[in-house]
Amino acid sequence: MSARVLVFDSGLGGLTVAGCIQRQMPGVVLSYLADTAGFPYGDRSAGDVMTRCIGRISEGVKETGADLVVIACNTASTLVLPRLRERLTVPVVGVVPAIKPAAAVSENRRIGILATPATVRRPYTDRLIDNFAPDCHVVRLGLSDMVRWAEDSVPGAAPDRSTLRRALAPLIEAEVDTVVLGCTHYPLLAGSLSEALPEVRHWVDSGDAIARRVRFLLDGEGLLGEAPVSGPPAPLGLCFTGPVPEGLPCLLERVGLAAGSLLSDEPGCG
């Protein structure tokens, strides 16, 4: 029996992480749970996010029989990881801004962190900067509209270049050469972002690093050996707590995922 992994996010952004996991481990059985009824999390209180995440993920683990959980949401990861790890008996992997790899590639030591307002102001982000980029000038930019723009881009409604350049003006003024995509939704806008800011040399996200961590943990649990390392990937089980977002089939194709079962308006996946 193949290892089972549950990937959780408030919307579609976590599919970019699920795609990285499946590319590295095509035999792993993936389920994707999106709390679209609560989207976007960046507009919600910390208490509300914690309640929603813990309840929905706990139910999702029961229904999928997951061996490991990935919280593919930066806002949720900075809030719920300790409590969720206490509650669940399976490993839980969170997402944090990829500041360490950004510092490794930046040439002018000027780095931008593009994330939600909640993520850029978390003490956890302060610690990541202090630990991994102490010699860098780091500009934090929390944009409340960016997650919505990313979701809207799925059916083809990406913001235009001038809109993005206005929104990203602080990064332009700081002359950053590297930008951390501190939200799993933002890789959905990768093409638009690189076109809007051609002066940025490196766009860094966490997807591949998360997949490597998942591989390490599954291997440590003795589960990875049960999954084939090659061959066609297993279909992705999808569940949405609210309406199914428009443009989902196109996005799945973009990130290299094949859809299997689909449920909506339910707290967990079947």
N, C-alpha and C positions, 0 to 999 in steps of 0.2 A: 504493500500500500504506500502511495506517495505521501510525502509531507504536505500538510495543509497550512496555508498562510492566509490570514485575514488582514486586508489592507483597509484602513478607515480614513475618511476625510469628510469635510463638510460639504464638498462638492466634487467637481471633476478633476481637480488638480492632482489628487493622489494617483490618478491613472498613469501619470508620467513616472511615478515611482514603481507602480505595478509593472509597467513595461520594462523597466530596468531589471526588476527581479526575474521576470519571465525570460528575458534575454540571457541572463546568467544561469538560470536554473529552469529550463523549459519543462522539466518533468514535475515541478512543484504544482500542486493544485491551489489556485488562487481564487479567493472570494473577495469581492469589493463591496464595502458598505459605505454609502454616502448619506450623511444626515442632511439631505437637501431641504427638509422641513425647517431646519435651523440655520440655513445658509443666509448670510455669511457670519462666521463666528467672530470676526473682528469687531462687529458691531454689538456683541453681547457681553454681559458682565462675566467676570471670572467664575462666579458661582454658577451661573447658568451653563456656561461651557462645561464645567466639571460635571454637573449633574447629567447633562445630555450625553457627554462622552462615556462616562462610566456606565450608565444604564444601557446605552445602545451597544457598546462594545461587549459588555458582559453577556448580553443576550445573543449577540452575533457569534461569540465564541461557542456558546452552548449549541446553537443551531448548525454551525458549520463543522464543529469538532476540530477547530483550528489548533495547530501545534505551536503557533507563534502569531503574534499580532504586530502589525506595523501601524503606528499612528502617523499617517502621512499628511500631517497638518502642523505647521510650526506653532500656531497659536495654541492649539490643544496640547501639543507636546510640552510646552513650557509650563503648563498648568497641572496636567493630570498624571504624568508619568509615575511619580512616587506612589500615589494612592492606588492607581490601577495595578501597579506591580504588587502591592500588598493584597489586592483583592483576587487577582488571577493566579492560576498555578502554571501558566505558560509564559515564556519569555515575551517581553514587550519592547519593541524598538521604537524610539521616537525620532523626530526630525529636528535638527538644530541648524541655524545658518552656517554655511560652509566657509567659515572665516579662516580656519587653518589652511585649507588648500588655496584659498584666495591669497593669503599672505605669501604662500610658497611661489606663486606665479607672478605677482605684481612686480613690475620693474621700477616704477617711480614711487612705490610705497604709499600710494594714494588709493584707497579702497572705498567703494560705496556699498552700503548694505540697503538693498531695496526689499522692503518687507511691509507687513501690515503695521499700523500704528501700535498695536498691542505688542508685537514681537520686538520692535526696535526699542521700546522702553523697558523691557523686562530686565531684571538684574542678571539673568542668565546670559543675555547678550553682552552685558558689561564684562562678565567673567571670561567669555570667549575672546573678547578683544584683548583684555589684559593678559590672558594666557598665551594667545597665539599670534597677536598682531601688535605687540607693545611698541614696535618701532614704526608703525604705520599711522598715517593720518586717515582716520576712518570717518566717513560721512554717513550718517543714518538718515534714510528717507522712508518715512511711513506714509503710504498713500492709501487712503480708504477706498478709492475708486478702482484700484488696480485689479483686485480680485474679481470684481464684477466685469471689468473689461476682459479679463482672461476667460471667464465663463462665456461672455457674449461673443468672443472670438471663435468659439467652437462652431457655431452655425455660420460664421463668416462675417461677423460684425466687429472686427478689430478696430481700435482707435487709429486715426490717421497720424502721420508723422509729426505734424505740427502740434497736435494735442499732446503726444507723448513727449516731445522736446520741451514744451512748456511745463509739463508735470515733473520732468526729470531735470529741470534747470539747476537745482543745487548740485547735482552730480557733474553737470557740464562745467559749472563755475569752479568746482573743486579740482577739475582736471584729473579725475580718477581714470586709471587705466584698467581697473578690474572692478567688476560689480558682482556682489553676491546676490543671487536670486533667493531671498530668504522666505519664500513661500512656494509650496509645491504647485500652486496655480501658475506661477510666473513663467515657467518653461513653455506654457501654452502660447505665450507671446514672444518667444525667443526671436523669431524672424522679424517681427515688428520692432522689437527693442534694438536689435543690432542694426537695423536700417535707420532707426531714429537717432542712434548714438554711434556712428561709425568710428568715433574717436576711442571708444572703449575696446581694448584688445582682448579681454578675457571676461566671459560671462560664466559664473560658477554656480552650479546647483548641487544638491545633495543626493540625487537619485542613484548614481552608481555606488557611492559610498554606503548608502543604506542597503543596497542589494548585497554588497560584500559582507556587511554585518549580519544580514539574514543568513547568508551562506555559512558564515563562521558559527553562528549559534545553532543552526540546524545540524551542522556537522558535529558540533559538540554534544548534541543530544542524541547522536547516532541515527538521525532521521534522514540525512541527505543521501546516504548510501542506498536508501530504498527507492529513490527517484531516479529515473533515467537521466543521463547527462546530455543526451541528444535526442533528436526525433521531433515530431510535431508537438507544439505546446498543448497543454490541456486547456479546454475552453474555460473562460473566466465567468464565474458566477457573480451576478450583479444584483444589488439590492439598494433601493432608494427609499428613504423615509418620507419623501414627498414626491412631487412630479418628476418624471424622467426628463432630464435636460434635453433641449433640442440639439440636434447635431451629434448625438452620442455615437452612432455608427461610424461617422467620419473620423471622430477622435480616436476611437478604438483602432481603426486602421492606421492612423498616423503613428500611434505609439506601439503598434505591432501586437495588439491583443485580439483574440478571437472570443466573441461573446458566446456564453452558454445560456444558463437560466437567467431570467430577469424577473425580479419582484419589485413592486413599489408600494408606498404607503404602509410599510411594515417596519417594526423596530429591529428586526434581524433578518438574516438570510436563510432561505431554505434550500 
